[in-house]
Amino acid sequence: MKMDHVSRWFEEAGIPGRDAYELPSSPKRFKDGAHYRMELTGLEGPRVLEALIDEKNKRGVPVHRLISIVQGGTLFDRQELRDFAQMAAAEKMEVIAVPGPRLGWDTGRQAATEEGMRCGMNLRGSDELRKVIADMIRMYEEGIRGFMIVDEGLMWLIKTMQEQGNFPKDIAIKLSVWASISSPAGARLVEDLGVSSFNTPSDITLPQMAAIRKTISIPMDFYIYTSLSFGGMNRFYDGAEIARCCAPVYYKIEPGVALSAGGGASLYQPWTGDDEHITMIRKKVKYAEIIRELVAANDPDLILSEQGAADLCVPQV
């Protein structure tokens, strides 16, 4: 079988037959005409958000989206959720919160083993799906309008419930990097399922990313700096090329030892205190400022959204 024949079949299906080695400029943009935005993680409560607001205002750098409450919404009381939503709304920042019950909370232990953790992060059974939906509604009631999930089946269920009038539509749904969407076909699938954006792995190549962009219209979320547990990649100097080829794109900044699946060393567990997150969030704002500087130096035609873009799903309080 000639590979060129397979490529032609891909093209007939609406998928690029090869990765985009020519690195074409993306003609797509955010609704405000911008190429890229900033997405910061680790907003684990109101005190940390207060520090982010202070730091971004001092540095004059916009922060558009907050990956928040990653240890799980279940672990925050309603007043904390309400305060968080009010603070983000006042600064016109989109909050993407993480519902609490998920695979690591289940009684099944395969996911806790060295090999079992490679089998995916999907939820098990209707009861686990029901818990996540309930936690999303609980946060929605306190004003939050964005959520991060990992399970494509859950996304299908949310979309179906929305069509039936049983789940709110005024929300953003981000698909986590744990889903590992790495190809144009996977990207087309999740776009069709209705996700607002999705994380690609940080080690994906520019031609691979450009091929994905040729296939879809929704924003891509790219780990421009990620934790040691994910490889510790720092791609600040790729920022301009990524924005040019992959717009619209969010730059996700998440350095550290390990993420939520990292056990005792992870950032997003209830035993990690606010002070540690506050130190890290100030550094992440500094990194956003550096990324903006490097993008502007290497391609001044690229546009960064202003603070409070109109299409963000900011909390409603």
C-alpha positions as CSV (number, residue, x, y, z in Angstrom):
1,M,0.0,0.0,0.0
2,K,1.4,3.4,-1.0
3,M,1.4,6.0,1.7
4,D,0.3,8.6,-0.8
5,H,-3.0,6.7,-1.3
6,V,-3.6,6.8,2.4
7,S,-3.0,10.5,2.4
8,R,-5.6,11.0,-0.3
9,W,-8.1,9.1,1.7
10,F,-7.4,11.4,4.7
11,E,-7.9,14.5,2.6
12,E,-11.2,13.1,1.4
13,A,-12.2,12.7,5.0
14,G,-11.2,16.4,5.8
15,I,-8.0,15.5,7.6
16,P,-4.5,16.7,6.3
17,G,-2.7,13.8,4.6
18,R,0.6,14.8,6.2
19,D,1.8,16.9,9.0
20,A,2.1,20.6,7.9
21,Y,5.9,20.8,7.4
22,E,5.4,24.1,5.5
23,L,4.2,25.7,8.7
24,P,1.5,27.8,7.1
25,S,0.2,30.9,9.0
26,S,-3.2,30.3,10.5
27,P,-6.0,32.5,9.1
28,K,-8.1,31.9,12.3
29,R,-8.4,34.2,15.2
30,F,-10.2,34.8,18.5
31,K,-13.3,36.9,18.1
32,D,-11.4,40.0,19.1
33,G,-8.9,39.4,16.3
34,A,-6.1,38.2,18.6
35,H,-3.7,35.4,17.9
36,Y,-3.0,34.3,21.5
37,R,-4.1,34.6,25.1
38,M,-2.7,33.7,28.5
39,E,-4.0,30.8,30.7
40,L,-2.6,30.4,34.2
41,T,-3.1,27.5,36.5
42,G,-3.0,26.8,40.2
43,L,-5.7,29.2,41.4
44,E,-6.6,27.1,44.4
45,G,-8.8,29.5,46.2
46,P,-9.5,33.2,46.8
47,R,-6.2,34.1,48.5
48,V,-4.3,32.8,45.5
49,L,-6.5,34.7,43.0
50,E,-6.0,37.9,45.1
51,A,-2.2,37.5,44.6
52,L,-2.6,36.9,40.8
53,I,-4.7,40.0,40.5
54,D,-2.1,42.1,42.4
55,E,0.8,40.7,40.3
56,K,-0.8,41.1,36.9
57,N,-1.8,44.7,37.7
58,K,1.7,45.5,38.8
59,R,3.2,44.0,35.7
60,G,0.5,45.2,33.3
61,V,0.2,41.8,31.7
62,P,-3.3,40.5,30.7
63,V,-4.5,37.1,32.1
64,H,-7.5,35.8,30.3
65,R,-8.3,32.4,31.7
66,L,-7.8,30.7,35.1
67,I,-7.5,26.9,35.5
68,S,-8.9,26.8,39.0
69,I,-9.8,24.6,41.9
70,V,-7.9,21.7,40.3
71,Q,-8.0,19.7,43.5
72,G,-11.7,19.5,42.9
73,G,-14.7,21.7,43.5
74,T,-16.1,19.3,46.1
75,L,-13.3,20.4,48.5
76,F,-14.4,24.1,48.4
77,D,-17.3,25.4,50.4
78,R,-20.0,27.5,48.7
79,Q,-18.7,30.8,50.2
80,E,-15.2,30.1,48.8
81,L,-16.7,29.3,45.4
82,R,-18.8,32.5,45.5
83,D,-15.9,34.7,46.6
84,F,-13.7,33.3,43.9
85,A,-16.3,33.8,41.2
86,Q,-16.9,37.4,42.3
87,M,-13.2,38.3,42.2
88,A,-12.7,36.8,38.8
89,A,-15.8,38.5,37.4
90,A,-14.6,41.9,38.6
91,E,-11.4,41.4,36.6
92,K,-13.2,39.9,33.6
93,M,-11.3,36.6,33.7
94,E,-12.7,33.3,32.6
95,V,-12.7,30.6,35.3
96,I,-12.2,27.0,34.2
97,A,-12.9,24.9,37.3
98,V,-12.4,21.2,37.8
99,P,-15.3,19.2,39.2
100,G,-14.3,17.0,42.1
101,P,-15.2,13.3,41.7
102,R,-12.9,11.8,39.1
103,L,-10.9,8.7,38.5
104,G,-8.5,9.2,41.4
105,W,-11.4,9.4,43.8
106,D,-13.0,6.1,42.6
107,T,-12.7,2.9,44.7
108,G,-11.0,1.2,41.7
109,R,-7.2,1.0,42.2
110,Q,-6.0,0.2,38.7
111,A,-5.4,3.9,38.0
112,A,-3.1,4.0,41.1
113,T,-0.7,1.4,39.7
114,E,2.3,2.1,37.4
115,E,0.8,0.4,34.4
116,G,-2.9,1.0,35.2
117,M,-2.5,4.8,35.1
118,R,-1.6,4.5,31.4
119,C,-5.1,3.2,30.6
120,G,-6.7,6.6,30.5
121,M,-8.6,8.8,32.9
122,N,-12.2,8.0,32.0
123,L,-14.9,7.8,34.6
124,R,-16.3,4.4,35.5
125,G,-20.0,3.7,35.5
126,S,-23.1,6.0,35.7
127,D,-22.7,6.7,39.4
128,E,-19.3,8.4,38.8
129,L,-20.7,10.4,35.9
130,R,-23.6,11.5,38.1
131,K,-21.2,12.8,40.8
132,V,-19.3,14.9,38.3
133,I,-22.4,16.4,36.8
134,A,-23.7,17.2,40.3
135,D,-20.4,18.9,41.2
136,M,-20.5,21.0,38.1
137,I,-24.1,22.2,38.8
138,R,-23.0,23.0,42.4
139,M,-20.2,25.3,41.1
140,Y,-22.5,26.7,38.4
141,E,-25.0,27.8,41.1
142,E,-22.2,29.9,42.7
143,G,-21.5,31.7,39.4
144,I,-18.7,29.6,37.7
145,R,-19.3,29.2,34.0
146,G,-16.3,27.1,32.8
147,F,-15.2,23.5,33.5
148,M,-12.3,21.2,32.7
149,I,-13.0,17.5,32.0
150,V,-11.0,14.6,30.8
151,D,-13.6,12.1,29.6
152,E,-14.9,12.3,26.0
153,G,-17.9,10.3,27.1
154,L,-18.7,12.9,29.7
155,M,-18.5,15.5,27.0
156,W,-21.0,13.6,24.8
157,L,-23.3,13.3,27.8
158,I,-23.1,17.1,28.5
159,K,-23.8,17.9,24.9
160,T,-26.8,15.6,24.9
161,M,-28.2,17.0,28.1
162,Q,-27.8,20.5,26.8
163,E,-29.8,19.6,23.7
164,Q,-32.5,18.2,26.0
165,G,-32.6,21.3,28.1
166,N,-31.2,19.5,31.2
167,F,-27.8,21.2,31.4
168,P,-26.8,24.9,31.1
169,K,-25.5,26.1,27.7
170,D,-23.8,29.4,28.9
171,I,-20.6,27.6,29.8
172,A,-17.1,26.8,28.4
173,I,-15.8,23.2,28.5
174,K,-12.1,22.6,28.2
175,L,-10.7,19.1,27.6
176,S,-7.7,18.3,29.8
177,V,-4.2,17.3,28.6
178,W,-4.9,14.0,30.2
179,A,-7.1,13.2,27.2
180,S,-3.9,13.6,25.1
181,I,-5.5,14.8,21.9
182,S,-2.5,14.7,19.5
183,S,-3.8,14.3,15.9
184,P,-6.1,16.1,13.5
185,A,-8.6,13.2,13.8
186,G,-8.7,13.4,17.6
187,A,-9.1,17.2,17.4
188,R,-12.0,16.9,14.9
189,L,-13.7,14.4,17.2
190,V,-13.6,16.6,20.3
191,E,-14.6,19.7,18.3
192,D,-17.7,17.8,17.1
193,L,-18.5,16.8,20.6
194,G,-18.7,20.5,21.6
195,V,-15.6,21.3,23.6
196,S,-14.7,24.9,23.7
197,S,-10.9,24.2,23.6
198,F,-8.5,21.4,24.4
199,N,-4.9,20.9,25.6
200,T,-2.4,19.3,23.2
201,P,0.6,17.6,24.8
202,S,3.6,19.9,25.3
203,D,6.0,17.8,23.3
204,I,4.0,17.9,20.1
205,T,5.9,19.3,17.1
206,L,5.1,22.5,15.2
207,P,4.1,20.6,12.0
208,Q,1.8,18.3,14.0
209,M,0.2,21.3,15.7
210,A,-0.2,23.1,12.3
211,A,-1.9,20.1,10.8
212,I,-4.4,20.1,13.7
213,R,-5.1,23.8,13.2
214,K,-5.9,23.2,9.5
215,T,-8.6,20.8,10.7
216,I,-10.5,22.7,13.4
217,S,-11.7,26.2,14.4
218,I,-11.8,26.1,18.2
219,P,-8.8,27.4,20.2
220,M,-5.9,25.1,21.1
221,D,-4.5,25.2,24.6
222,F,-0.7,24.7,24.5
223,Y,1.6,23.9,27.5
224,I,4.3,26.5,26.8
225,Y,5.9,25.5,30.2
226,T,4.9,22.4,32.0
227,S,5.7,20.3,35.1
228,L,8.6,17.9,35.5
229,S,6.1,15.1,35.8
230,F,5.1,15.9,32.2
231,G,8.6,16.3,30.9
232,G,9.4,19.8,32.1
233,M,9.3,21.4,28.6
234,N,9.9,25.1,28.3
235,R,9.0,26.4,24.8
236,F,9.0,30.1,25.4
237,Y,11.1,30.7,22.3
238,D,8.6,28.7,20.1
239,G,5.8,31.1,21.3
240,A,5.8,33.4,18.2
241,E,5.8,30.5,15.7
242,I,3.1,28.7,17.6
243,A,0.9,31.8,17.7
244,R,1.5,32.4,13.9
245,C,0.7,28.8,12.9
246,C,-1.9,27.7,15.4
247,A,-4.0,30.8,16.2
248,P,-6.2,31.0,18.1
249,V,-4.2,29.6,20.9
250,Y,-4.0,29.8,24.7
251,Y,-0.5,29.6,26.3
252,K,-0.8,27.5,29.5
253,I,1.9,28.1,32.1
254,E,2.2,25.3,34.6
255,P,5.8,24.6,35.9
256,G,6.3,22.6,39.1
257,V,7.2,19.1,40.3
258,A,4.0,17.3,39.5
259,L,0.3,17.9,38.7
260,S,-2.8,16.5,40.3
261,A,-1.8,12.8,39.6
262,G,1.6,13.2,41.3
263,G,0.8,11.9,44.7
264,G,2.5,13.7,47.6
265,A,4.6,15.9,45.4
266,S,1.7,17.2,43.4
267,L,0.6,20.8,43.3
268,Y,-3.1,20.2,43.4
269,Q,-3.8,18.3,46.6
270,P,-5.6,19.8,49.6
271,W,-2.4,19.4,51.7
272,T,-0.6,21.9,49.5
273,G,-1.0,25.3,51.2
274,D,-2.0,28.6,49.8
275,D,1.4,30.2,50.4
276,E,3.1,27.8,48.0
277,H,0.5,28.5,45.4
278,I,0.8,32.2,45.9
279,T,4.6,32.1,45.3
280,M,4.1,30.1,42.2
281,I,1.2,32.2,40.8
282,R,3.4,35.4,41.0
283,K,6.1,33.5,39.1
284,K,3.6,32.4,36.5
285,V,2.5,36.0,35.9
286,K,6.1,37.0,35.4
287,Y,6.5,34.2,32.9
288,A,3.4,35.5,31.0
289,E,5.1,38.9,30.8
290,I,8.3,37.2,29.4
291,I,6.4,35.3,26.9
292,R,4.6,38.4,25.7
293,E,8.0,40.1,25.4
294,L,9.5,37.3,23.3
295,V,6.5,36.9,21.0
296,A,6.6,40.7,20.3
297,A,10.3,40.7,19.7
298,N,10.1,37.8,17.2
299,D,6.9,38.7,15.4
300,P,5.4,42.1,16.3
301,D,2.4,41.5,14.1
302,L,1.0,38.9,16.4
303,I,-1.8,40.2,18.7
304,L,-2.4,39.4,22.3
305,S,-6.0,39.8,23.6
306,E,-6.6,42.7,25.9
307,Q,-7.8,42.0,29.5
308,G,-11.5,41.0,29.6
309,A,-12.2,40.0,26.0
310,A,-16.0,39.9,25.4
311,D,-16.1,36.2,24.4
312,L,-14.7,34.9,27.7
313,C,-17.0,32.9,29.9
314,V,-16.5,35.0,33.0
315,P,-18.4,34.1,36.2
316,Q,-21.9,35.4,36.5
317,V,-22.5,36.7,40.0
